Amino acid sequence: MKKNVTMKKMRSEVMKSAMMRFRMSGRYAWVKEKTWSDCLKAAWESAKLRYYVPKKEKAVRVEVRHSLPYSEIDLSFLYGNGKYNGD
């Protein structure tokens, strides 16, 4: 079961794991990662198996519409003569 952690904790664990892998790359033959980017990628993959960062729910923006009494009136005849939208 994965442990729920914050993103800060997840990044901390990834960096610890990546540094350990990078230091061991020259010492042990079984370490496959040779470059820093390979170590970082492998650390992210292993951290994703151990930890879970729950996504926060975003607040839904609700917009209130008020129906005005003159909204049913057809104003299309005002286009083109400079009276619509303060032209």
C-alpha positions, 0 to 999 in steps of 0.5 A, spaced: 500 500 500 502 506 498 503 512 503 500 518 502 505 524 502 505 531 500 509 533 494 515 536 498 516 530 502 515 526 495 521 530 492 525 529 498 525 522 498 526 522 490 532 526 491 535 522 497 534 516 492 537 519 486 543 521 490 544 514 493 544 511 486 549 516 483 554 515 489 553 508 488 554 508 480 561 507 480 562 502 486 557 497 484 557 493 478 549 492 479 547 499 479 545 500 471 544 508 472 550 512 470 548 519 469 545 524 474 538 524 469 538 516 469 539 516 477 533 521 477 528 518 473 529 511 476 528 514 483 522 517 481 519 511 478 521 507 485 518 513 489 511 513 485 511 505 487 512 507 494 508 514 495 502 517 493 501 524 492 493 526 493 490 531 488 487 537 491 480 538 489 479 545 485 474 549 487 468 550 482 467 557 480 459 558 480 457 564 476 450 567 478 446 570 472 440 574 473 435 575 468 433 582 466 426 584 464 429 587 457 433 581 456 428 578 451 427 584 447 431 583 440 436 589 439 438 586 432 435 592 429 440 597 432 446 594 429 450 598 424 447 605 426 451 607 432 446 606 437 448 599 440 454 598 445 455 605 445 458 606 438 
